[in-house]
């Protein structure tokens, strides 16, 4: 399988690194293009992958194209390309729908996807938008690629905005939670770097516990909370505050913003 990257920013680089580090593909199997020869040569030197002089040259060399440009660049980029039959396009562009993509490439050659920042550490949760027109073989290719940087879930397109809130944007909220916990510890004299490491590991372990437990997160709270103990005091304090309400409002805002962006890009 030969993969071509149109756009080689942070997300594309994370995916390329995951594919190479996990030995899914070799450097010679990856192609990319950039706006300038200078940047192309720099990426070739650092990554040892194949730089091409144009986006069309990348398409011509690839079995799979990973589209990773900014939303406002998509129309110009795709309108200049000719896609051969059998090529698969995977789009990681936020707010640009499958219907819009299908103006340039047939529906049976295109899958909309949504990885998150944690692809950088092979811990992404990636959505693959359901598409019954794509062959099982092509869907399997998409799963192989994104499993190299984490886990994959099939999602109907009308729920992608919800997915983005839960997985795409929520890492920022988790980072805020970790930083706030760490700052609270600094208040009592613990160095910030040590407090951050402790809080981050607690969040990492808690996520793993939720995934592997048969209990719901709420029941797991009960497991940690001893009667009259420290944990239940903290839980009750948050329940009495607007913590849950604020978090739900944040999710509401993310979903609303995604709908706004999608509508704007469609105009």
ABEGO torsion letter per residue (X at the ends): XBBBBBEBBAAAAAAAAAAAAAGABBAAABBBBBABAAAAAAAAAAAGBBBBABAAAAAAABABBBBABBAAAAAAAAAABBBBBGBBBBBABBGBBAAAAAAABBAAABBBBBBBAAAAAGABBBBBBBBAABBAAAAAAAAAAAAAAEBBBBBBAAAAAAAAAAAAAAAAAAAAAAAAAAAAAAAAGBBAAAAAAAAAAAAAAAAAAAAABABBAAAAAAAABBBGBAAAAAAAAAAABAAAAAAAAAAAAAAAAAAAAAAAAAX
